């Protein structure tokens, strides 16, 4: 049985994603396609416009066989950490090949970049740029000049090499352009999120806009958290660094999440970095919480097809499988429950019931 994997956000799932899934199945000749899904939040710290259970239902309808969750504290991270966590999950799931969308569609490029990145002079340059206040992304880009999508692909390749996993990375040509409104039958997820009227034309019919969540509803709760904590207490929240806790206290003068993010963002503090930090503040996750986390070797299953369910039965013999969650299983899943309860309160949703029920099935 050939098992391949991909790493996805589906924010939202659109026609370009359907093209990618079909291409992966065609080119890989896979029997099983596994998706590692970042759930309620994306790597960049955005609230996903659909909750993770709705995204799972959509993924299964798009012919993904097994959907595995990358929990919040593993997903809402810098690209290097996100990539390594996602690759580890695919390895635990018995994946032989990792397939990703790519702007260049040239896996050899990642190998060449990795050789250059490993050079001592390259590492010294990165360190010096970081000391000058450059972001990690900027510092890395000075060594590896790749489009953002390919830069994440490089992170996946690097994770496979550093973990010494026997997995091969394959690419398929990415269709459409990240910033474009539309390219033929495709529009990017970014474009759709910024113009939800595009959803009807560029997403499959089962991606239902009535389930969309508005991130602006988070803002009053975020404001409460920031104003109720002292600057000293804010310093202990994960991703709060280098004195930004003082600027956070200006939140009382803002009325939208977007405006507050724009205010906080600088060349050093990218928008993604700010969004990640605000998400950790909202859910009160501290540096001490993150530093004390133990190894996570659990596959949290969100959903499966009939073939995915059969494959899962073979995985159970060698891997820790978790289909529903409750408190006390692992600290990372405890955070997941905490986040679900808070989002349930804000959005009057029923995710906690889904967390504690059976995986989605189609």
Order of alpha helices (4+ residues) and beta strands (2+ residues): beta-alpha-beta-alpha-beta-alpha-alpha-beta-alpha-alpha-alpha-alpha-beta-alpha-alpha-alpha-alpha-alpha-alpha-alpha-alpha-beta-alpha-beta-alpha-alpha-beta
